[in-house]
């Protein structure tokens, strides 16, 4: 192979694929990136056998070919080169990188050992706005369980119906559901692994256009402007989470999101080891209480509007902050559903996100 490529474009491509590269001792080829010329462009590929990615970058192709090279060494070198253009060639598993001010030689790996990354065939497919998909995943991903004891809730449920796509995540202590309204030609549910969702969030940042999403029984393919991402899906039955979302409420509280978030964050300094704070909600004021025997205590007050009965509730402040962060509206609606029952948060101007928090026991 012999090519000339722009350093910034190559660096962006490397950032896109290197996170998927495996740290595998028994299979060193998984620690590498495969470079291959492909229809007048350069294609970078990486996989950890659970996820895989192909990323294309423009390049001047002087000679077709392919090579595999350790990802960390190659990426670190390219990131620190300041020249605009790089000349890259390979022969017998040796990769030469030359520019105006640098000359490097990196030992590669036999590219024939690189695993095949499946390509999407004639699968069921939808086209969705990339920014909307990214925002939806960002809105719910913090609520996904970090424990692998229940694999199904360690992922994100993606429910595709004829009129919308619903994204939901829960760790049994809180729940987030985000709705993206759009017409779809098929109905399908899948459980997307948390790490795969993080990669889609990261990749969609580089894509300003629509994403093409294709599904098989156990895999999802996400195609953007310059990349195609593939991931295995989690096999299992996602809990019937909608039964957890209360349909009725006792009190509805309207409050400025930023003011509430700021005061909850301040009160959290004085919370105990279980990260607890108490909200005492009156008709026009929320008092946020936190107490720690080693640090002291605090009471912070936030103006609100509550047309219903006053109430008190103890919450994990981390869950409350995550919910407030997910809401884009300037004002938040807080629905109190009764003692020992979940608290529900929604944006006043945007009802596409529902965030549910289980209270702490007194």
N, C-alpha and C positions, 0 to 999 in steps of 0.2 A: 504494500500500500504506500501511496505517496499523495499527501494532501496539504493544502494551505487553508488555515481556518482563523477566524477572528478570535482573539484571546477572551474578550468579554462574553461573546456568544458561547464559547466552549466552557467558560467558567459557570455560566448560568445552567448549561446542560448538565455539567458535573454536579452542581448543587441539587439539581432535580433528581438525579439517579442515585447518588452516593448514599443517601439515607436508607435505601432499600438493600444495599450491599450487606451480605451476611458476615458475621464474625465467626466463621466456621473453621475449626482446627482440623477436623477429619476430611473436609472437602475444600481445599484451598481455592479451587476455581470459583467458589461462591464469594470469595473475598475480592473478586476482580470485576472489572467492567469490560464488556465486549464492545469493541469498535468495529463497525462494518460500513463500507460504502453501500448506498442504497438509492438507486435512481437519481443520481446526481447530488445526493446529500450524504452527510455523515450520520449514522445511527449509533447511539449509545444504548446498551442494554445492561440491566442488572436484575438479579433475582435472589431471593432467600428461600425459594421453593414454596413459600406461602403467598408472596407477592412478587410481581415482576413488572418491569417498565421498559418501554422503548421510547427513546427521546431523539428527535431529529434536529440537526443543526445544519445551516448552509455552510458549504465549504467548496473550495476549488479542488476537484478530483483530478489529479495527474495520473494516478494509477489505482485501479480497483484493488480491493483486498480487505483483510480483517486481521485483528489481533486482540488478545486479551491481556490486561495489565492490572497489577494490584491497585485497587481504587485509591487507597489512602496516599500512597506515594505519588501517583499521577496527579491527583486532585490538589494535593498540597503544593506540588511544583507549579502547576498551571496558575493557581491562585496567587502566587508570588511573582509571576512574570509580569513586567510592566510594558513589554512591547506589544504593539497592536496586532501583529500577525505572527502565527506560529506555523512552521513547516514540520509536519509529522510524517515519518516513514517507518516501515517495519520490515524486518527480514529475520527469519529463523528465531522467532520469539525474542528479538531485541528491538526495542522501540527507540527511535531517535527523535528528539524534539529540538529543533533549532529556531533561533530568532536572531534579531539584530544584536542583542546583547547577551544571549545565552546559548549554550550548547549542552544538551543532556542526553544520557543514555540510560534507559530503564529496562531491566530484565522483565520480560513478559511471561505469560503462561500459554500453553498450547490451547488455542481457541477451539479446537475440535472437542475438548472436554466440557465446553460451556453448555449448560442445560438449554433445551429448547423452551422458549416462552410461547405458550399457546396464543393463537390469533383468534379473534372473534369470527365466527362463521355466520350463517344465516340464522341469527338468534333473535328473540324478541327484543325490540329496541325502542328507546324514547330519546328525544332531544330536549334538553332543559338548559335554562340560563345558568351559566357557570357561577356567576356571582351569587345567585339565589341558592344554589346547591351548597356552595361554600358557607354562606351565612347560616343556612339551616343546620349544617353539621357543627359549626362553631357554637350554635345556640344550645345544642343538646349534649355535646360530647363530654362535658364535665360531669354530667349525671350518670354516665356509664360506669359500671362497677369495675374496680381495678383488680378484684379477686377473680381467680380462674376456677374457683370452686363451683360456680354456676356459669358455665361458658356462655349460655344464651344471653345473660344480662351483662356480660362483659363487652358486648357489641351494641350496635345501634340498629334498631328495627327501622327498615325503610319499607313503607307500605304504599305501593303504587296503585291508584284506582283511576277510574275514568275521568275524574274531575280535579284530582289533586295528588300530591305526594306528601305523606306524613312521615316525619322523622321522630323517633321516640327513644329515650334512654332512661334507665333507672338503676339505682344500686340498692333499692329497697328502702332507703331513707329519704330520697327525693326523686322526683320524676320531671322530665322535661319533654314537651311535645311541640314540634314546630311544623306548621303547615305551609306548603308551597302550592298555590292554586295554578293548575295548568291542565289542559286536556291531554289524555294519554290513550293510546290505542289498545292497551292491554292492562290486566289486573295481575299484580304479583307482589309477594312479600319476600323480603330477604333480611338476614341478620348480618350486617357488615362489621367485621372485626374493628375494634377501636384503633389499632395501629393503621389499618387500611384507611379508615376515615381521616386520620391525621395526615396521611400521605395525599389523599384527595384534596384536603384543605390546602395543603402546601402547593400542590401542583396547580390547583385552580387559581392561585394567586398570579401565576404567570399567564393564564389564559383569559383574555378579555371577551371571548365569544362563547357560544353555546358548547355544552358537553354532550357527547353522544354516549348513552349508557345502554349496554347490551347485557343480557342475562342468560345464563344456562342454569342447570339445576344446582350446581355447586360453585359457580364462578361468576364474577361480575367483571365487565370490561368497561373502562371509562376512557373515552377518546377526546382529546382536546386539539388545539391548533397544531401543536408540535409533539404531542406525546400520546401514548396508549398505555394505560395502567391496567393490570389484571390482579385480581385477588381471589383467594378462596373465600367462601362464605361459611359462616358458623352453622353447623347442622343442629337443629333443635327447635323447640317450640317456645316462642316468646310469650311471657305472661300476658294475660288479658288485662293490660294496664289501664284501659279506659274505665274499668270498674272501680279503680282507685280514685279517679277524679270526681270529686263531689259535684252533684248537680244543683244542690241548694246551699244557700249561705244564710248566716244569722246577721252578719254585719259586712258592709262594704266600706272600705277606707280608701280615700284618694290622697296621695302624697307625692311630693316632688322626689323623683328617683335619686338625683344627685345628692340632695340634702340627706335623704335616708341612708344612702350608701356611705356618705362621709361620716355620719354619726355612728353607724354600726361599726365601721372600721375603727373609729376612735375608741368606742366602748370595748371592742375586742381585745384591746391591750390589757384590760382588767379581767378578762374571762378566766374561768378555771381550766383544769386539764381536759375537760370534756367539751371545751369551746362553747360554753353556754352563755346566752344572754336572755334577758326577759324583756318583752314588749308589753307595756301597760298602755292600752289605747283608750283614750277618752273621746269626747265628741269633737275636739279641735286640737288635740295634742297627743303625740306619741312619746312616752318616756321610755328610754332604752337603758336598762339596768344591767350592770356587770359587777361581779364581786369576786375577789381573789384574796385568800387569807395571807398570801405572801406579798401581794402588790398593792392592794387597796381596793377601792371601789369607785364607781362613777355613775352618774345619771345624766344622760344626754336627752335633749328635748327637740322634737321636730313637729312643726305645724302640719296638721292634716285636716281632712273633712270626713267625719263619720256621722252619717244620718241614722245609724242604728245603735244598738246597745254597746256600751263599753265592754272591753274584755282584756284578759291577760293571757300571754302564751310564752313559753320558753322554747328557744330554737338554737340549733347549731349555727353560729354566725357565719361559718364558711359556706354553708348551704344557702343561707340568705344572700350573701354577697354574690355567689355564683348566679343566683336567679336574677338579681338586680343587674348584674353585668350583661346578662343575656337579653335584657329588654331594651329596645331601642327608643321607646317613647320617653318623653320628658317627664311624664307623670305615670305613676303606677297605681293600679287598682289591686287592693289586697282584700281577699274574700276570707272571712272567718267563718268556719263551718261548724263550730261547736267544740266544747272541751274534749281534748284527746283526739280530735279529728284533724285532718290535714289543713294547712294554710295554703291558699291558692294565690298566685301572682299572675297578673296579666298587664300588658301595656294599655294605657287608656286610649291611645290613638291606633294601636296595632294589636288586634286580637289573634294574630296568627301563632303566637307563642303562649303556651300554658305551662306554668311552673308550679309544682306541688311539693311542699315540704312537710314531713311528718314532725310533730312537736316532740320535745323532750319531756320525759316524765318528771313531775315535781318530786 
